């Protein structure tokens, strides 16, 4: 039986317990023995991490030690999969080596929830994570992220120029810019899946987003 380690905690605004509970039954249905940790020290347990086929992380606005980051990164380089969504993976920690692992870091989102489209790239429409999904209409946070060009970008969001607003929170985009929203990457022998969608539970229960997330977890897991 394959093993999945779920690591959750940090800022409660991203409902780490409720969000991960959405996917634990799915993992069990697909043959994973699941263990849940609310402490990052699991990343320093070399035996447990080496035995894990997948790490699912939902930990936002936290602090990771060098030892914890090194343990996670070493496990992924050796073949353990790593997956997550939204701030639970790209808004988790300020740690350079961790950012290299994920291939991206959250920088900004426009105020509040905004209507926007997540668009699967036509050239990646046959990828198993997004197959059969085209454009998904969202009403949630739209993430501006800095990303690694080594990522295999599967879906994007576009920021269009905004009208001038008398608020310090507004960002005056001068032209439309398209940014990665869902990507995969290889890190050593391990696979990494990231989706920037998932601030709230109804984002994750939206059928196409739930499908992308579930498929991403399976894709990232060690292939046996």
C-alpha positions as CSV (number, residue, x, y, z in Angstrom):
1,X,0.0,0.0,0.0
2,X,1.3,3.5,-0.9
3,X,1.7,6.1,1.9
4,X,0.6,9.7,1.9
5,X,1.7,12.2,4.6
6,X,-0.7,15.2,5.0
7,X,1.0,18.2,6.7
8,X,-1.4,21.0,7.7
9,X,-1.3,24.0,9.9
10,X,-0.3,27.7,9.8
11,X,-2.8,30.5,9.2
12,X,-6.4,29.3,9.9
13,X,-7.8,31.6,7.2
14,X,-7.0,28.9,4.6
15,X,-8.9,26.3,6.7
16,X,-6.1,23.7,6.5
17,X,-7.9,21.0,8.4
18,X,-11.2,21.3,6.5
19,X,-9.4,21.7,3.1
20,X,-7.2,18.6,3.6
21,X,-10.2,16.6,4.9
22,X,-11.8,17.0,1.5
23,X,-9.0,14.9,-0.1
24,X,-8.1,12.4,2.5
25,X,-11.0,10.0,1.6
26,X,-10.0,10.3,-2.1
27,X,-6.4,9.3,-1.3
28,X,-7.6,6.3,0.7
29,X,-10.0,5.3,-2.1
30,X,-6.9,5.2,-4.4
31,X,-4.9,2.9,-2.1
32,X,-3.0,5.3,0.1
33,X,-2.5,4.8,3.8
34,X,-2.8,8.4,5.1
35,X,-1.2,9.9,8.1
36,X,-1.8,13.4,9.2
37,X,0.7,15.8,11.0
38,X,0.2,19.2,12.4
39,X,3.9,19.7,13.0
40,X,6.6,20.4,10.4
41,X,9.0,18.3,12.4
42,X,7.8,15.3,10.4
43,X,10.0,16.6,7.6
44,X,13.1,15.8,9.7
45,X,12.0,12.1,10.1
46,X,14.1,10.5,7.4
47,X,12.6,7.1,7.7
48,X,9.0,8.3,7.5
49,X,9.7,10.7,4.7
50,X,11.6,8.1,2.7
51,X,8.7,5.8,3.0
52,X,6.2,8.4,1.9
53,X,5.0,8.2,-1.7
54,X,3.3,11.6,-1.4
55,X,3.4,14.6,0.8
56,X,0.3,16.9,0.7
57,X,1.0,20.2,2.4
58,X,-1.5,22.9,3.4
59,X,0.5,25.2,5.7
60,X,0.2,29.0,5.1
61,X,2.2,31.9,6.4
62,X,4.4,29.9,8.6
63,X,8.1,29.4,9.4
64,X,10.1,26.4,8.3
65,X,13.6,25.7,9.7
66,X,16.6,24.9,7.6
67,X,16.5,21.3,9.0
68,X,12.8,20.9,8.2
69,X,13.2,22.3,4.7
70,X,16.3,20.1,4.0
71,X,14.4,17.0,5.1
72,X,11.5,17.7,2.8
73,X,13.7,18.6,-0.2
74,X,15.8,15.5,0.3
75,X,12.8,13.3,0.3
76,X,11.4,14.8,-2.9
77,X,14.7,14.6,-4.7
78,X,14.8,10.9,-3.8
79,X,11.3,10.3,-5.2
80,X,8.6,11.4,-2.7
81,X,5.9,13.4,-4.4
82,X,4.9,16.9,-3.1
83,X,1.6,18.6,-3.8
84,X,-0.6,21.4,-2.6
85,X,-2.8,24.3,-3.4
86,X,-3.0,28.1,-2.9
87,X,-1.2,29.6,0.1
88,X,-0.7,26.2,1.6
89,X,2.1,25.6,-0.8
90,X,3.2,28.8,-2.5
91,X,2.4,31.2,0.4
92,X,3.8,28.9,3.1
93,X,7.3,30.0,4.1
94,X,9.9,32.5,3.3
95,X,12.7,30.1,2.6
96,X,14.8,30.2,-0.6
97,X,15.5,26.4,-0.8
98,X,11.8,25.7,-0.3
99,X,10.9,28.2,-3.1
100,X,13.2,26.3,-5.4
101,X,11.3,23.1,-4.6
102,X,7.9,24.5,-5.3
103,X,9.0,26.5,-8.4
104,X,6.9,29.5,-7.3
105,X,6.1,31.9,-4.6
106,X,3.0,34.0,-3.9
107,X,3.6,37.8,-4.1
108,X,0.2,39.6,-4.4
109,X,-3.5,39.3,-5.1
110,X,-6.0,42.0,-5.9
111,X,-8.3,43.0,-3.0
112,X,-11.0,40.5,-2.1
113,X,-12.5,37.9,-4.4
114,X,-12.7,38.7,-8.1
115,X,-14.4,37.0,-11.1
116,X,-11.8,35.6,-13.5
117,X,-11.0,32.6,-15.7
118,X,-8.6,29.8,-15.2
119,X,-7.6,28.7,-18.7
120,X,-5.9,25.4,-19.5
121,X,-3.2,26.0,-22.1
122,X,-4.2,24.4,-25.5
123,X,-0.8,22.8,-25.8
124,X,-1.2,21.0,-22.4
125,X,-4.8,19.9,-22.9
126,X,-3.7,16.3,-23.1
127,X,-1.9,16.3,-19.7
128,X,-3.5,13.9,-17.3
129,X,-4.0,16.6,-14.7
130,X,-6.2,18.8,-16.9
131,X,-7.4,16.6,-19.7
132,X,-11.0,17.4,-20.6
133,X,-11.0,20.8,-18.8
134,X,-10.8,24.0,-20.7
135,X,-11.8,27.3,-19.0
136,X,-13.0,27.5,-15.4
137,X,-14.9,30.5,-14.2
138,X,-13.8,31.5,-10.7
139,X,-14.8,34.0,-8.0
140,X,-12.0,34.0,-5.6
141,X,-8.5,35.4,-5.0
142,X,-6.4,35.7,-8.1
143,X,-2.7,35.0,-7.3
144,X,0.2,36.9,-8.8
145,X,3.2,34.5,-8.5
146,X,6.8,34.5,-9.4
147,X,7.7,31.2,-11.0
148,X,10.5,29.0,-12.3
149,X,10.7,28.7,-16.1
150,X,11.4,25.0,-15.6
151,X,7.8,24.5,-14.5
152,X,5.4,22.7,-16.9
153,X,2.6,25.2,-16.8
154,X,-0.8,23.6,-17.3
155,X,-3.2,26.5,-16.7
156,X,-3.0,30.3,-16.4
157,X,-4.9,33.4,-15.2
158,X,-4.8,36.8,-16.7
159,X,-4.5,40.2,-15.0
160,X,-6.1,43.0,-17.1
161,X,-5.5,46.7,-16.7
162,X,-7.6,48.2,-13.9
163,X,-9.3,51.5,-13.9
164,X,-7.7,54.1,-11.7
165,X,-8.9,53.8,-8.1
166,X,-8.2,55.9,-5.1
167,X,-6.9,53.2,-2.9
168,X,-3.4,52.1,-1.9
169,X,-4.4,48.5,-2.5
170,X,-5.1,48.9,-6.2
171,X,-2.4,47.9,-8.6
172,X,-2.3,49.9,-11.9
173,X,-1.6,47.1,-14.5
174,X,-0.4,48.9,-17.6
175,X,-1.2,46.0,-19.9
176,X,-2.6,42.5,-19.6
177,X,-0.3,39.9,-18.2
178,X,-0.8,36.1,-18.0
179,X,0.6,34.2,-15.1
180,X,0.9,30.5,-14.2
181,X,-1.9,29.1,-12.0
182,X,-1.5,25.3,-12.2
183,X,1.9,23.7,-12.9
184,X,3.9,20.5,-12.4
185,X,7.6,20.1,-12.1
186,X,10.3,17.5,-11.6
187,X,12.7,18.0,-8.7
188,X,15.3,15.2,-8.7
189,X,13.4,12.0,-8.8
190,X,10.3,13.5,-7.3
191,X,7.3,15.1,-8.8
192,X,5.7,18.4,-7.6
193,X,2.1,19.6,-8.3
194,X,1.0,23.2,-7.5
195,X,-2.4,24.8,-8.0
196,X,-2.9,28.4,-6.9
197,X,-6.7,28.0,-6.5
198,X,-8.1,27.1,-3.1
199,X,-8.5,30.0,-0.8
200,X,-11.9,28.7,0.5
201,X,-13.7,25.4,0.5
202,X,-16.1,26.2,-2.3
203,X,-13.1,26.8,-4.6
204,X,-11.9,23.3,-3.9
205,X,-15.3,21.7,-4.2
206,X,-16.0,23.3,-7.6
207,X,-16.0,20.2,-9.8
208,X,-13.3,21.1,-12.3
209,X,-11.0,22.5,-9.6
210,X,-11.6,19.4,-7.4
211,X,-10.8,17.2,-10.4
212,X,-7.6,19.1,-11.2
213,X,-6.5,18.9,-7.5
214,X,-7.3,15.2,-7.1
215,X,-5.5,14.4,-10.4
216,X,-2.6,16.5,-9.3
217,X,-2.2,14.6,-6.1
218,X,-2.1,11.3,-8.0
219,X,0.2,12.6,-10.6
220,X,2.8,13.8,-8.0
221,X,2.8,10.6,-6.0
222,X,5.8,8.3,-6.5
223,X,5.2,6.1,-9.5
224,X,5.3,2.4,-8.5
